[in-house]
C-alpha cells in the first residue's frame, strides 16, 4: 500500500493506492491563502503540516487496515513557494507562494546579475519563481534574509516534518531558478546571484528515488511504521503527469486546477523562454518537460461564484449550458492573478468585454469557461512555437469534471481530450506511484501507465468557425489593454 500526499494551494489531498494501483481511500483538508497587500500571496507553512495530519487522520479512520499497511509515501506540492527557515529550522516568515507577484523588479535584477540565467535555468525570470522572492526579502526584510539557513519548497517542508531531512526532487527544484536544469544540479552562479550558497539548499534526489524514512515520533503520531520509505516526489505538475501516465515524449496533459497548466513530456531539455514557456526536469531520471502556465483557471469560476452568489460552480456551468448558439456572450480575460505564459505580466488584470443589459450570470459563466479555454490556446501556440510535439492530451484537475468545459476546450484547441479515472486527484495519485517506484525499483513504464479511460471529447468542426472568431477577438484585447493594466 502506498500513500500520496499533495500539498496544494487550496487543500491538502491524500490518496491510498493498493498493489493493483486502485485508489482505496481519499481525504482532503482545506487551506487558506493570505493576501495582505496587492500582488501578495502567502501561507503559513505550519498550516500545510496541520492539514496533512488532519487528512491522514481521516484516511486512518476511514481505511484503518489499508492505512496501517502503507509502505511508501510520495509527496507532491504547489511549486515555487519560498519557505524560509533559520538555523533551528523555525519558520522565519509566511511562505511566499507561486502566484505572488511582488518581485517583478527583482526578476530584472536577477537576470542582470547573471546574464546567463536563461541558458542555465531554461526559463525567463518571473515573479512566481523562488529566487526573485529571496532578492525581495533581502531588499525589504534584511533581518529575515540574514537569518535564513535553509530555503525549502512547500512539499519539502512537509517532508522535513516527516523525516527530519531537508531534501527536494529535480522537478520541483527546477522551478526555483537555482537549478542548472540540463545538469540536474544546483547552479553555483544562480545561487551567487541571490547571495546564497549550496548549504542553503536541500539535498537533491530524483522523484522516483527514496529520500528518507519516517521519524520515529512522527510515525507513532501518524500510526505508521518508521520504516515507511518517503520518495523524492515531485512538483504538482510533474506528479500529475506520473498519475495520468504522461512520461513518454509527445504525451501531454491539460490541468484545470486553481491554476492552468499545459504539460508536455520531452526526451531532452528543451528551453523556450522567449514565449514564457517553462522547461523543467521531469520527476523521472533523464527526462524533462515543457509547460505553459496560466495563474488563474478553475479559480476564475470560483471567483465568479462568490461574485454572483451562485450556490456552486456546478450551478454556473449548468446555467452556461442553457445559452443557445446566438447568445451574445462577453469576452473574458482570465488574468485575475496576473499571467505567465505567454505574457509574463504580474499586472495583467481580469476583464469582461462586451457587457450589455442582456448580460446575466449565465453569460458571465459561459464567458469564463471560454476565456480560460482561450488562454490555454495561447499556451498551446507558445508550446508549439517552442518545438513541442503534442500527440495525445489528457484532461485533469477539478475543472475536468465538467463535460461542457471539456468540450469547449476540445473545440478551442482542436485537440481530442481524454478523461481518465482519477484525473481529479492526479497529483496525489502520481505521488503515490512515485512512492511505489522508490520502494520497489520497478520501471517507470510498468507503474506510470494511463489510468482507465472514462471518455474523450473530439473537436466539433461545426463550432470551429465561431470559436476561431471569438478567439481572435480575445487575442486582440490584451495588446489593446496592457498599458492600462499597469
DASUL-V781576 format. One record per backbone hydrogen bond with DSSP energy under -0.5 kcal/mol. NH is the residue of the N-H (numbers start at 1). CO is the residue of the C=O. Records with the same first field share a line. If there is no record, write none. Layout:
NH = CO, CO
This chain:
2 = 17
3 = 72
4 = 15
5 = 74
6 = 13
7 = 5, 76
8 = 6, 11
12 = 29
13 = 6
14 = 27
15 = 4
16 = 25
17 = 2, 15
18 = 22
21 = 18
24 = 16, 22
25 = 16
27 = 14
29 = 12
31 = 10
34 = 42
40 = 37
42 = 34
43 = 95
45 = 43
47 = 44
48 = 44, 45
49 = 45
50 = 46
51 = 47
52 = 48
53 = 49
54 = 50
55 = 51
56 = 52
57 = 53
58 = 54
59 = 55
60 = 56
61 = 57
62 = 58
63 = 59
67 = 63
68 = 64
69 = 65, 66
70 = 67
71 = 1
72 = 1
73 = 229
74 = 3
76 = 5
77 = 234
78 = 7
82 = 96
83 = 81, 152
84 = 82
85 = 150
86 = 90
89 = 86
92 = 84
93 = 84
95 = 43
96 = 82
97 = 41, 95
100 = 97
101 = 39
102 = 39
104 = 101
107 = 103
108 = 104
109 = 105
110 = 106
111 = 107
112 = 108
113 = 109
114 = 110
117 = 114
120 = 116
121 = 117
122 = 118
129 = 126
130 = 175
131 = 176
133 = 129, 130
134 = 130, 131
135 = 131
136 = 132
137 = 133
138 = 134
139 = 135
140 = 136
141 = 137
144 = 141
145 = 141
146 = 142
147 = 143, 144
148 = 144, 145
149 = 85
150 = 85
151 = 200
152 = 83
156 = 153
157 = 153, 154
158 = 154
159 = 155
160 = 156
161 = 157
162 = 158
163 = 159
164 = 159, 160
167 = 165
168 = 203
170 = 205
173 = 169
174 = 170
175 = 172
176 = 173
177 = 174
178 = 173
180 = 185
181 = 120, 179
182 = 120
184 = 180
185 = 180
187 = 178
188 = 186
191 = 187
192 = 188
193 = 189
194 = 190, 191
195 = 192
196 = 191
200 = 197
201 = 198
203 = 166
205 = 168
208 = 283
209 = 206
211 = 230
212 = 230
214 = 226, 228
215 = 162
219 = 215
220 = 216
221 = 217
222 = 218
223 = 219
224 = 219
228 = 225
229 = 71
230 = 212
231 = 73, 229
232 = 209
233 = 207
234 = 75
236 = 77
239 = 235
240 = 236
241 = 237
242 = 238
243 = 239
244 = 240
245 = 241
246 = 241
247 = 245
250 = 265
251 = 248
252 = 392
253 = 263
254 = 394
255 = 261
256 = 254, 396
257 = 255, 259
260 = 294
261 = 255
262 = 292
263 = 253, 261
264 = 290
265 = 251
266 = 288
272 = 122, 277
275 = 272
276 = 273
277 = 272
278 = 291
280 = 289
282 = 287
287 = 284
288 = 266
289 = 280
290 = 264
291 = 278
292 = 262
294 = 260
297 = 258
298 = 257
299 = 257, 258
300 = 297
301 = 297, 298
302 = 298
303 = 299
304 = 300
305 = 301
306 = 302
307 = 303
308 = 304
309 = 305
310 = 305
316 = 312
317 = 313
318 = 314
319 = 315
320 = 316
321 = 317
322 = 318, 319
323 = 320
327 = 324
329 = 327
331 = 353
333 = 351
334 = 332
335 = 333
336 = 334
337 = 338
338 = 335, 348
339 = 345
341 = 293
344 = 340
345 = 339
348 = 345
351 = 333
353 = 331, 351
359 = 356
364 = 360
365 = 361
366 = 362
367 = 363
368 = 364
369 = 365
370 = 366
371 = 367
372 = 368
373 = 369
374 = 370
375 = 371
376 = 372
377 = 373
378 = 374
379 = 375
380 = 376
381 = 377
382 = 378
383 = 379
384 = 380
385 = 381
386 = 382
387 = 384
388 = 383
390 = 388
391 = 250, 389
392 = 250
393 = 416
394 = 252
395 = 418
396 = 254, 394
397 = 423
399 = 256
400 = 397
401 = 398
402 = 399
403 = 401
406 = 402
407 = 403
408 = 404
409 = 405
410 = 406
411 = 407
412 = 408
413 = 409
414 = 410
415 = 410
417 = 415, 457
418 = 393
419 = 455
420 = 395
421 = 452
423 = 420
425 = 422
426 = 423
429 = 425
430 = 426
431 = 427
432 = 428
433 = 429
434 = 430
435 = 431
436 = 432
437 = 433
438 = 434
439 = 435
440 = 436
441 = 437
447 = 443
448 = 444
449 = 447
454 = 419
455 = 419
457 = 417
458 = 456
461 = 459
463 = 460
464 = 460, 461
465 = 461
467 = 463
468 = 464
469 = 465
470 = 466
471 = 467
472 = 468
473 = 469
474 = 470
475 = 471
476 = 472
477 = 473, 474
478 = 474
479 = 475
480 = 476
481 = 477, 478
482 = 478
484 = 481
485 = 481, 482
486 = 482, 483
